[in-house]
Amino acid sequence: MQLNELTTRETTSETTSKTTSETIEKEAWQALENSILYYQGRPVGTLAAYDPSVEALNYDQCFIRDFVSSALIFLIKGKTNIVKNFLEETLKLQPKEKALDAYKPGRGLIPASFKVVTINGEEHLEADFGEHAIARVTPVDSCLWWLILLRAYVVATNDYTLAYQPEFQTGIRLIMEICLANRFDMYPTLLVPDGACMIDRRMGIYGHPLEIQVLFFAALRVARELLICQGNQDIVEAIDNRLPLLCGHIRKHYWIDLNRLNAIYRFKSEEYGKTAVNLFNIYADSLPYYELDKWLPKKGGYFAGNVGPSQLDTRFFTLGNLMAVICDLSTEEQSQAIMNLIEKRWDDLVGDMPMKICFPALENEEYRVVTGCDPKNIPWSYHNAGSWPVLMWMLAAAAVKTNKTGMARKAIEIAKARLSEDEWPEYYDGKKGRLIGKQARKYQTWTIAGYLLGKELIDNPDFLPLVSFDKLPPETISRACEFEVGSIDSLMNL
């Protein structure tokens, strides 16, 4: 009798959980549909947030990076027209002519966002390249995400004709030209200012932040797949040269585990010439060794947030590390180490709301100096180690890639328990993500899409190729692995 009662209770609990999950999913889809932005009668994107209770500011615009999450779930569900319309319309906003005016966007840039405006009864799209943004930050990641989404559309629809259209070929080429241009820099990474990516406020990521380098790597692979060689031989050759350089550079110089930490701990400084081992002149005393020694698991590791002259930013940045796993920038061993780290440091990185954008937070005097006393980026809030549910889909994709789906399921269950009740906030505050973000928008579209997409990727792993790639060609892997940490010649001539 007791066994029967227990079985009945378990069955009832499972049924209730399934019903709750279906209800939340239905609510999420309705909220996503409400956010769709229309232009001349056609769906062209999604609003950043649909929260009528507060002033819209720029949340009534479609952001390129934000829409990627929505676009991927639309592609999975066969709603391909909105993604195609988005790609076509944003491509039209890309500047095609050279401009020497410092206040005009450079040729090849994709805007950070756009909105629909009506002038004399006619609808137009108005782009924002950062000239209206807080602190006037210009996006570097928009054109990289745009390329990643273009490939996802091609993979989902098998419609190569879109990417092969002359205007799309020109668009891809212009993005590559601006990324591969000659510059005051002699490393394979992209040198960018603070605020160039998802972290669009001052957070000490000026230089070569991991997020941009990983997206750059993925964008190079996309362009190599989609560019027709005829007429683009110079760009294709440049991509073939840059890919192994970038791959080897990130895998060697950005990687942190206990072995690497020990090597850096014994670095000599002020080395000169080709035989230098401490290539970036990192001072061991600048690293928080005792905290890292306690925090790093024996079988865990991750990519540093930034590497440059006398700089090794040891903060864990989630988007860059997860995307490195997804797009095969990390080796299989590194990918497993990253996922092991997340698993072992679950309370720090996931806590009560998946998941931290970075860890740890900048606090006290460091917070004041690095962020400029930014009231939105107070410790454990917003970009300063706040928790962002949109990152769930990247965790899910990385988990599928590394056969650790149990982690992602656990994270989605944690989120499911709160997101609907909290009205789908943009981000959460606190060390464990228990507080709804102080200035977080409700019904944030990429929060909604991140939940739906994460769940879909776990339930249907066959959709992973939308954002993942085949393994790098053996010759590229070989060249990347030949890279010598201490040799500037190998860096320049690999």
ROGU-240418 format. One record per residue (C-alpha): residue number from 1; residue in three letters; y, x, z. Coordinates in Angstrom, 1 decimal, always signed. Layout:
BEGIN
   num   residu        Y        X        Z
   NUM      ALA        Y        X        Z
...
// end
This chain:
BEGIN
   num   residu        Y        X        Z
     1      MET     +0.0     +0.0     +0.0
     2      GLN     +2.4     +2.8     +0.9
     3      LEU     +1.5     +4.7     -2.3
     4      ASN     +2.3     +1.6     -4.4
     5      GLU     +5.6     +1.2     -2.7
     6      LEU     +6.5     +4.8     -3.3
     7      THR     +5.6     +4.5     -7.0
     8      THR     +7.6     +1.3     -7.3
     9      ARG    +10.6     +3.0     -5.7
    10      GLU    +10.4     +6.0     -8.1
    11      THR    +10.1     +3.8    -11.1
    12      THR    +13.1     +1.7    -10.0
    13      SER    +15.1     +4.9     -9.4
    14      GLU    +14.2     +6.3    -12.9
    15      THR    +15.1     +3.0    -14.5
    16      THR    +18.5     +2.8    -12.6
    17      SER    +19.3     +6.4    -13.6
    18      LYS    +18.5     +5.7    -17.2
    19      THR    +20.6     +2.6    -17.2
    20      THR    +23.5     +4.5    -15.5
    21      SER    +23.2     +7.3    -18.1
    22      GLU    +23.3     +4.8    -21.0
    23      THR    +26.3     +3.0    -19.5
    24      ILE    +28.2     +6.2    -19.1
    25      GLU    +27.3     +7.4    -22.6
    26      LYS    +28.5     +4.1    -24.0
    27      GLU    +31.7     +4.3    -22.1
    28      ALA    +32.2     +7.9    -23.3
    29      TRP    +31.7     +6.9    -26.9
    30      GLN    +34.2     +4.0    -26.6
    31      ALA    +36.8     +6.4    -25.1
    32      LEU    +36.2     +8.8    -27.9
    33      GLU    +36.7     +6.1    -30.5
    34      ASN    +39.9     +5.1    -28.8
    35      SER    +41.3     +8.6    -29.2
    36      ILE    +40.8     +8.7    -33.0
    37      LEU    +44.0     +9.6    -34.9
    38      TYR    +44.7     +7.8    -38.2
    39      TYR    +46.9     +9.0    -41.1
    40      GLN    +47.5     +6.8    -44.1
    41      GLY    +44.6     +4.6    -43.0
    42      ARG    +42.1     +7.5    -42.7
    43      PRO    +40.7     +9.1    -39.5
    44      VAL    +41.9    +12.7    -39.4
    45      GLY    +41.2    +13.9    -35.8
    46      THR    +41.4    +12.9    -32.2
    47      LEU    +44.3    +12.8    -29.7
    48      ALA    +44.1    +15.5    -27.0
    49      ALA    +44.1    +12.7    -24.4
    50      TYR    +44.5     +8.9    -24.4
    51      ASP    +46.0     +8.3    -21.0
    52      PRO    +48.7     +5.6    -21.2
    53      SER    +49.5     +5.9    -17.5
    54      VAL    +51.6     +9.1    -18.0
    55      GLU    +54.1    +10.5    -20.5
    56      ALA    +52.3    +11.7    -23.6
    57      LEU    +54.2    +15.0    -24.1
    58      ASN    +52.1    +16.8    -26.7
    59      TYR    +48.8    +15.2    -25.6
    60      ASP    +49.3    +12.6    -28.3
    61      GLN    +48.7    +15.3    -30.9
    62      CYS    +45.4    +16.6    -32.4
    63      PHE    +44.8    +20.2    -31.4
    64      ILE    +42.5    +22.2    -33.7
    65      ARG    +40.5    +23.8    -30.8
    66      ASP    +40.2    +20.5    -29.0
    67      PHE    +38.9    +18.6    -32.0
    68      VAL    +36.0    +21.0    -32.6
    69      SER    +34.0    +19.4    -29.7
    70      SER    +34.7    +15.9    -31.1
    71      ALA    +34.0    +17.0    -34.7
    72      LEU    +30.6    +18.4    -33.8
    73      ILE    +29.4    +15.2    -32.1
    74      PHE    +30.8    +13.2    -35.0
    75      LEU    +28.7    +15.4    -37.4
    76      ILE    +25.6    +15.0    -35.3
    77      LYS    +26.0    +11.2    -35.5
    78      GLY    +26.6    +11.2    -39.2
    79      LYS    +30.3    +10.4    -39.0
    80      THR    +31.3    +13.1    -41.4
    81      ASN    +34.4    +11.6    -43.1
    82      ILE    +36.7    +12.2    -40.1
    83      VAL    +35.7    +15.9    -40.1
    84      LYS    +36.2    +16.3    -43.9
    85      ASN    +39.6    +14.6    -43.7
    86      PHE    +40.6    +16.8    -40.8
    87      LEU    +39.6    +20.0    -42.7
    88      GLU    +41.4    +18.9    -45.8
    89      GLU    +44.6    +17.8    -44.1
    90      THR    +44.9    +20.9    -41.8
    91      LEU    +44.3    +23.2    -44.7
    92      LYS    +47.4    +21.6    -46.4
    93      LEU    +49.4    +22.6    -43.3
    94      GLN    +48.4    +26.3    -43.7
    95      PRO    +51.4    +28.4    -44.9
    96      LYS    +50.5    +29.8    -48.4
    97      GLU    +53.7    +31.9    -49.0
    98      LYS    +54.8    +35.1    -47.4
    99      ALA    +57.7    +34.7    -45.1
   100      LEU    +59.8    +37.5    -43.6
   101      ASP    +61.6    +35.1    -41.2
   102      ALA    +60.4    +35.9    -37.7
   103      TYR    +60.7    +32.3    -36.7
   104      LYS    +58.3    +31.0    -39.4
   105      PRO    +54.5    +31.0    -39.2
   106      GLY    +52.8    +33.8    -41.0
   107      ARG    +50.8    +33.1    -44.2
   108      GLY    +47.3    +32.0    -43.4
   109      LEU    +47.9    +30.6    -39.9
   110      ILE    +46.3    +27.2    -39.0
   111      PRO    +48.6    +25.3    -36.6
   112      ALA    +47.8    +24.8    -33.0
   113      SER    +48.2    +21.0    -33.4
   114      PHE    +49.6    +18.3    -35.5
   115      LYS    +50.8    +14.7    -35.2
   116      VAL    +51.6    +11.8    -37.4
   117      VAL    +55.3    +11.0    -37.8
   118      THR    +56.9     +8.2    -39.8
   119      ILE    +60.0     +8.9    -41.9
   120      ASN    +61.7     +6.2    -44.0
   121      GLY    +58.5     +4.1    -43.7
   122      GLU    +56.2     +6.9    -44.9
   123      GLU    +53.7     +8.8    -42.7
   124      HIS    +53.7    +12.6    -42.6
   125      LEU    +51.8    +15.2    -40.7
   126      GLU    +54.0    +17.4    -38.6
   127      ALA    +52.4    +20.7    -37.6
   128      ASP    +53.2    +22.8    -34.5
   129      PHE    +52.5    +26.5    -34.8
   130      GLY    +53.7    +27.1    -31.3
   131      GLU    +57.4    +26.6    -31.9
   132      HIS    +57.4    +23.5    -29.6
   133      ALA    +54.8    +24.7    -27.2
   134      ILE    +55.5    +25.8    -23.6
   135      ALA    +56.5    +29.5    -23.7
   136      ARG    +56.4    +29.2    -27.5
   137      VAL    +52.9    +30.7    -27.8
   138      THR    +51.5    +31.0    -31.3
   139      PRO    +47.7    +30.3    -31.6
   140      VAL    +45.4    +33.0    -32.9
   141      ASP    +42.2    +31.0    -32.3
   142      SER    +43.1    +27.9    -34.4
   143      CYS    +42.2    +29.6    -37.7
   144      LEU    +39.0    +31.0    -36.2
   145      TRP    +37.9    +27.6    -34.8
   146      TRP    +38.8    +26.0    -38.2
   147      LEU    +36.4    +28.3    -40.0
   148      ILE    +33.6    +27.7    -37.5
   149      LEU    +34.1    +24.0    -38.0
   150      LEU    +34.1    +24.3    -41.8
   151      ARG    +30.7    +25.9    -41.6
   152      ALA    +29.4    +23.3    -39.2
   153      TYR    +30.5    +20.6    -41.7
   154      VAL    +28.7    +22.5    -44.5
   155      VAL    +25.5    +22.9    -42.4
   156      ALA    +25.5    +19.2    -41.4
   157      THR    +26.2    +17.8    -44.8
   158      ASN    +24.8    +20.6    -47.1
   159      ASP    +28.1    +20.0    -49.0
   160      TYR    +28.9    +23.5    -50.2
   161      THR    +31.2    +22.1    -52.9
   162      LEU    +33.9    +21.5    -50.3
   163      ALA    +34.0    +25.1    -49.2
   164      TYR    +33.8    +26.3    -52.8
   165      GLN    +36.8    +24.3    -53.9
   166      PRO    +39.6    +26.7    -54.9
   167      GLU    +42.0    +25.6    -52.2
   168      PHE    +39.3    +26.1    -49.5
   169      GLN    +38.4    +29.5    -50.9
   170      THR    +42.1    +30.4    -50.8
   171      GLY    +42.4    +29.1    -47.3
   172      ILE    +39.4    +31.3    -46.1
   173      ARG    +40.8    +34.3    -47.9
   174      LEU    +44.3    +33.9    -46.3
   175      ILE    +42.7    +33.6    -42.8
   176      MET    +40.7    +36.8    -43.5
   177      GLU    +43.8    +38.6    -44.8
   178      ILE    +45.8    +37.9    -41.6
   179      CYS    +42.9    +38.9    -39.4
   180      LEU    +42.0    +42.1    -41.4
   181      ALA    +45.6    +43.2    -42.1
   182      ASN    +46.7    +46.7    -41.5
   183      ARG    +48.3    +46.9    -38.0
   184      PHE    +49.4    +49.2    -35.2
   185      ASP    +45.9    +49.4    -33.8
   186      MET    +42.8    +51.5    -34.6
   187      TYR    +40.0    +49.5    -33.1
   188      PRO    +37.9    +46.8    -34.7
   189      THR    +39.0    +44.1    -32.3
   190      LEU    +42.1    +41.9    -32.8
   191      LEU    +45.2    +42.8    -30.8
   192      VAL    +46.8    +39.6    -29.6
   193      PRO    +49.4    +38.4    -27.0
   194      ASP    +48.9    +36.3    -23.9
   195      GLY    +48.5    +32.6    -24.6
   196      ALA    +46.7    +33.1    -28.0
   197      CYS    +43.6    +31.0    -27.2
   198      MET    +42.3    +28.3    -24.8
   199      ILE    +44.1    +30.2    -22.1
   200      ASP    +47.5    +29.4    -23.5
   201      ARG    +49.6    +30.6    -20.6
   202      ARG    +50.3    +34.0    -19.1
   203      MET    +47.1    +35.0    -17.4
   204      GLY    +46.9    +38.8    -18.0
   205      ILE    +44.8    +38.6    -21.2
   206      TYR    +47.3    +40.4    -23.5
   207      GLY    +45.5    +42.9    -25.6
   208      HIS    +42.0    +42.4    -26.8
   209      PRO    +40.7    +39.3    -24.9
   210      LEU    +37.0    +38.6    -25.1
   211      GLU    +37.4    +35.0    -26.3
   212      ILE    +39.4    +36.0    -29.4
   213      GLN    +37.0    +38.8    -30.3
   214      VAL    +33.9    +36.6    -30.1
   215      LEU    +35.6    +33.9    -32.2
   216      PHE    +36.7    +36.6    -34.6
   217      PHE    +33.1    +37.8    -34.9
   218      ALA    +31.9    +34.2    -35.6
   219      ALA    +34.7    +33.7    -38.2
   220      LEU    +33.8    +36.9    -40.0
   221      ARG    +30.3    +35.7    -40.3
   222      VAL    +31.4    +32.3    -41.6
   223      ALA    +33.7    +33.8    -44.2
   224      ARG    +30.9    +36.1    -45.3
   225      GLU    +28.7    +33.0    -45.8
   226      LEU    +31.2    +30.8    -47.6
   227      LEU    +33.4    +33.1    -49.6
   228      ILE    +32.5    +33.4    -53.3
   229      CYS    +32.3    +37.1    -54.1
   230      GLN    +33.9    +36.8    -57.5
   231      GLY    +37.6    +37.5    -57.0
   232      ASN    +37.1    +38.2    -53.3
   233      GLN    +35.2    +41.5    -53.5
   234      ASP    +37.8    +43.3    -51.4
   235      ILE    +37.6    +40.8    -48.6
   236      VAL    +33.8    +40.7    -48.6
   237      GLU    +33.8    +44.5    -48.5
   238      ALA    +36.2    +44.5    -45.6
   239      ILE    +34.1    +42.0    -43.7
   240      ASP    +31.0    +44.0    -44.3
   241      ASN    +32.8    +47.1    -42.9
   242      ARG    +34.3    +45.3    -39.9
   243      LEU    +31.3    +43.3    -38.7
   244      PRO    +29.1    +46.2    -37.5
   245      LEU    +32.2    +47.9    -36.0
   246      LEU    +33.2    +44.9    -34.0
   247      CYS    +29.6    +44.2    -33.0
   248      GLY    +29.0    +47.7    -31.7
   249      HIS    +32.4    +47.9    -30.0
   250      ILE    +31.9    +44.7    -28.0
   251      ARG    +28.3    +45.3    -27.1
   252      LYS    +29.0    +48.8    -25.8
   253      HIS    +32.5    +48.8    -24.4
   254      TYR    +32.8    +45.3    -23.0
   255      TRP    +29.3    +45.1    -21.4
   256      ILE    +29.1    +45.2    -17.6
   257      ASP    +25.8    +45.4    -15.6
   258      LEU    +24.8    +47.6    -12.7
   259      ASN    +23.8    +50.5    -15.0
   260      ARG    +27.0    +50.3    -16.9
   261      LEU    +29.0    +50.0    -13.6
   262      ASN    +27.3    +53.1    -12.3
   263      ALA    +28.2    +55.0    -15.5
   264      ILE    +31.9    +53.9    -15.3
   265      TYR    +32.0    +54.8    -11.5
   266      ARG    +31.3    +58.4    -12.5
   267      PHE    +33.7    +58.6    -15.4
   268      LYS    +36.1    +61.5    -15.7
   269      SER    +39.6    +60.6    -16.6
   270      GLU    +42.3    +62.2    -18.8
   271      GLU    +39.8    +63.3    -21.3
   272      TYR    +41.1    +64.5    -24.7
   273      GLY    +39.5    +64.9    -28.1
   274      LYS    +36.4    +63.7    -30.0
   275      THR    +34.0    +64.5    -27.1
   276      ALA    +35.7    +62.1    -24.7
   277      VAL    +33.2    +59.7    -22.9
   278      ASN    +35.8    +57.7    -21.1
   279      LEU    +37.3    +56.5    -24.4
   280      PHE    +39.8    +54.1    -22.8
   281      ASN    +40.7    +56.3    -19.9
   282      ILE    +39.5    +53.8    -17.3
   283      TYR    +40.3    +54.8    -13.7
   284      ALA    +37.3    +53.9    -11.5
   285      ASP    +39.7    +53.0     -8.6
   286      SER    +41.2    +50.2    -10.7
   287      LEU    +37.9    +48.3    -10.6
   288      PRO    +36.8    +46.1     -7.6
   289      TYR    +33.6    +48.0     -7.1
   290      TYR    +32.5    +46.6     -3.8
   291      GLU    +33.0    +43.0     -4.9
   292      LEU    +31.2    +43.6     -8.2
   293      ASP    +28.4    +45.4     -6.4
   294      LYS    +27.7    +42.3     -4.2
   295      TRP    +28.3    +39.8     -7.1
   296      LEU    +26.3    +41.3     -9.9
   297      PRO    +22.6    +40.4     -9.9
   298      LYS    +20.1    +43.2    -10.6
   299      LYS    +19.0    +41.5    -13.8
   300      GLY    +22.4    +40.0    -14.7
   301      GLY    +25.3    +41.1    -16.8
   302      TYR    +28.3    +39.9    -18.8
   303      PHE    +31.0    +40.9    -21.2
   304      ALA    +34.3    +42.0    -19.6
   305      GLY    +37.4    +39.8    -20.2
   306      ASN    +39.5    +42.6    -21.8
   307      VAL    +39.3    +46.2    -22.7
   308      GLY    +42.2    +48.5    -23.6
   309      PRO    +44.1    +51.6    -22.6
   310      SER    +43.2    +52.1    -18.9
   311      GLN    +42.1    +48.5    -18.7
   312      LEU    +38.7    +47.0    -18.0
   313      ASP    +39.3    +43.4    -16.9
   314      THR    +36.1    +42.6    -14.9
   315      ARG    +36.8    +38.9    -14.6
   316      PHE    +34.0    +36.7    -16.0
   317      PHE    +35.4    +34.5    -18.8
   318      THR    +33.0    +31.7    -19.6
   319      LEU    +34.0    +30.7    -23.2
   320      GLY    +33.7    +34.3    -24.5
   321      ASN    +30.4    +35.0    -22.9
   322      LEU    +28.8    +31.7    -23.9
   323      MET    +30.0    +31.9    -27.5
   324      ALA    +28.7    +35.5    -27.6
   325      VAL    +25.3    +34.2    -26.9
   326      ILE    +25.6    +31.3    -29.3
   327      CYS    +26.7    +33.3    -32.3
   328      ASP    +24.4    +36.3    -31.6
   329      LEU    +27.2    +38.8    -30.8
   330      SER    +25.2    +39.7    -27.7
   331      THR    +21.7    +41.2    -28.0
   332      GLU    +18.7    +39.2    -26.8
   333      GLU    +18.6    +41.3    -23.7
   334      GLN    +22.3    +40.7    -23.0
   335      SER    +22.0    +37.0    -23.7
   336      GLN    +19.3    +36.7    -21.1
   337      ALA    +21.4    +38.7    -18.6
   338      ILE    +24.4    +36.5    -19.1
   339      MET    +22.3    +33.3    -18.5
   340      ASN    +20.6    +35.0    -15.5
   341      LEU    +24.0    +35.8    -14.1
   342      ILE    +25.1    +32.1    -14.4
   343      GLU    +21.9    +31.0    -12.8
   344      LYS    +22.2    +33.5     -9.9
   345      ARG    +25.9    +32.8     -9.3
   346      TRP    +25.6    +29.0     -9.9
   347      ASP    +27.8    +28.1     -6.9
   348      ASP    +30.6    +30.3     -8.2
   349      LEU    +30.5    +29.5    -11.9
   350      VAL    +29.3    +25.9    -11.9
   351      GLY    +29.6    +24.5     -8.4
   352      ASP    +30.3    +20.7     -8.2
   353      MET    +31.7    +20.5    -11.7
   354      PRO    +30.7    +22.5    -14.7
   355      MET    +32.2    +25.0    -15.2
   356      LYS    +34.7    +27.7    -14.3
   357      ILE    +36.9    +28.9    -17.1
   358      CYS    +36.9    +32.3    -15.4
   359      PHE    +35.9    +33.9    -12.2
   360      PRO    +37.3    +34.9     -9.8
   361      ALA    +40.8    +33.5     -9.5
   362      LEU    +43.9    +35.7     -9.3
   363      GLU    +45.3    +35.3     -5.8
   364      ASN    +48.2    +36.4     -3.6
   365      GLU    +50.4    +39.1     -5.0
   366      GLU    +48.2    +39.6     -8.1
   367      TYR    +48.7    +35.9     -8.9
   368      ARG    +52.4    +36.1     -8.6
   369      VAL    +52.7    +39.3    -10.7
   370      VAL    +50.2    +38.4    -13.4
   371      THR    +51.0    +34.7    -14.0
   372      GLY    +54.7    +34.9    -13.2
   373      CYS    +54.3    +32.5    -10.3
   374      ASP    +53.0    +29.8    -12.7
   375      PRO    +52.8    +26.6    -10.6
   376      LYS    +50.1    +25.2    -12.9
   377      ASN    +48.0    +28.3    -12.6
   378      ILE    +47.8    +28.5     -8.8
   379      PRO    +44.6    +30.0     -7.6
   380      TRP    +41.5    +28.0     -8.5
   381      SER    +43.4    +25.7    -10.8
   382      TYR    +43.9    +25.2    -14.5
   383      HIS    +43.3    +28.5    -16.4
   384      ASN    +43.2    +30.4    -13.1
   385      ALA    +39.6    +29.7    -12.4
   386      GLY    +39.8    +25.9    -12.7
   387      SER    +36.7    +24.0    -13.8
   388      TRP    +36.6    +22.6    -17.4
   389      PRO    +33.9    +20.1    -18.3
   390      VAL    +34.4    +20.8    -22.0
   391      LEU    +32.5    +24.1    -21.5
   392      MET    +29.4    +22.1    -20.9
   393      TRP    +28.6    +21.9    -24.6
   394      MET    +28.7    +25.7    -24.8
   395      LEU    +26.5    +26.1    -21.8
   396      ALA    +24.1    +23.7    -23.4
   397      ALA    +24.1    +25.5    -26.7
   398      ALA    +23.6    +28.9    -25.0
   399      ALA    +20.8    +27.4    -22.9
   400      VAL    +19.0    +26.1    -26.0
   401      LYS    +19.5    +29.5    -27.6
   402      THR    +17.9    +31.4    -24.6
   403      ASN    +15.2    +28.8    -23.7
   404      LYS    +16.9    +27.9    -20.4
   405      THR    +17.6    +24.2    -21.0
   406      GLY    +16.9    +23.4    -17.4
   407      MET    +20.2    +25.0    -16.4
   408      ALA    +22.1    +22.8    -18.8
   409      ARG    +20.3    +19.6    -17.8
   410      LYS    +21.2    +20.3    -14.2
   411      ALA    +24.9    +20.9    -15.1
   412      ILE    +25.1    +17.7    -17.2
   413      GLU    +23.6    +15.7    -14.3
   414      ILE    +26.2    +17.1    -11.9
   415      ALA    +29.0    +16.1    -14.4
   416      LYS    +27.5    +12.7    -15.0
   417      ALA    +27.8    +11.8    -11.3
   418      ARG    +31.6    +12.2    -11.4
   419      LEU    +33.2    +12.2    -14.8
   420      SER    +33.1     +8.5    -15.5
   421      GLU    +34.2     +7.7    -11.9
   422      ASP    +37.0    +10.2    -12.2
   423      GLU    +38.1     +8.8    -15.6
   424      TRP    +37.2    +11.9    -17.6
   425      PRO    +39.8    +14.4    -16.3
   426      GLU    +40.9    +17.5    -18.3
   427      TYR    +40.0    +19.9    -15.5
   428      TYR    +39.1    +20.2    -11.8
   429      ASP    +40.6    +22.4     -9.0
   430      GLY    +39.1    +24.2     -6.1
   431      LYS    +36.5    +27.0     -5.6
   432      LYS    +33.7    +24.5     -6.3
   433      GLY    +35.5    +22.1     -8.6
   434      ARG    +35.6    +19.2     -6.2
   435      LEU    +39.3    +18.2     -6.7
   436      ILE    +40.6    +16.5     -9.8
   437      GLY    +43.1    +18.8    -11.4
   438      LYS    +46.6    +18.4     -9.9
   439      GLN    +48.2    +17.9    -13.3
   440      ALA    +45.0    +17.0    -15.2
   441      ARG    +45.2    +14.2    -17.8
   442      LYS    +42.7    +11.4    -17.6
   443      TYR    +40.6    +10.4    -20.6
   444      GLN    +40.9    +14.0    -22.0
   445      THR    +39.1    +13.8    -25.3
   446      TRP    +37.3    +17.2    -25.2
   447      THR    +36.0    +16.4    -21.7
   448      ILE    +34.4    +13.3    -23.2
   449      ALA    +33.2    +15.1    -26.3
   450      GLY    +31.9    +18.0    -24.2
   451      TYR    +29.7    +15.8    -22.1
   452      LEU    +28.3    +13.9    -25.2
   453      LEU    +27.8    +17.1    -27.2
   454      GLY    +26.1    +18.9    -24.3
   455      LYS    +23.7    +16.1    -23.8
   456      GLU    +23.0    +15.8    -27.5
   457      LEU    +22.3    +19.5    -27.9
   458      ILE    +19.8    +19.5    -25.0
   459      ASP    +18.1    +16.3    -26.3
   460      ASN    +18.0    +17.5    -29.9
   461      PRO    +18.0    +21.3    -30.1
   462      ASP    +17.6    +21.1    -33.9
   463      PHE    +21.4    +20.6    -34.0
   464      LEU    +22.0    +24.2    -32.7
   465      PRO    +22.5    +25.7    -36.2
   466      LEU    +25.8    +23.8    -36.4
   467      VAL    +27.3    +26.4    -34.2
   468      SER    +24.7    +29.2    -34.3
   469      PHE    +23.7    +31.7    -37.0
   470      ASP    +20.6    +33.4    -38.2
   471      LYS    +20.0    +36.8    -36.8
   472      LEU    +22.3    +39.6    -38.1
   473      PRO    +20.9    +41.4    -41.0
   474      PRO    +18.8    +44.4    -40.0
   475      GLU    +21.2    +46.9    -41.6
   476      THR    +24.1    +45.5    -39.5
   477      ILE    +22.0    +45.6    -36.3
   478      SER    +21.1    +49.2    -37.1
   479      ARG    +24.6    +50.3    -37.7
   480      ALA    +25.8    +48.6    -34.5
   481      CYS    +23.1    +50.3    -32.5
   482      GLU    +24.0    +53.7    -33.8
   483      PHE    +27.5    +53.4    -32.3
   484      GLU    +28.1    +56.2    -29.8
   485      VAL    +30.3    +55.3    -26.8
   486      GLY    +31.9    +58.7    -26.6
   487      SER    +32.7    +59.4    -30.2
   488      ILE    +35.9    +58.2    -31.8
   489      ASP    +34.5    +59.3    -35.2
   490      SER    +31.6    +56.9    -34.9
   491      LEU    +34.0    +54.1    -34.0
   492      MET    +36.2    +54.8    -37.1
   493      ASN    +33.4    +55.6    -39.6
   494      LEU    +30.4    +53.6    -38.5
// end
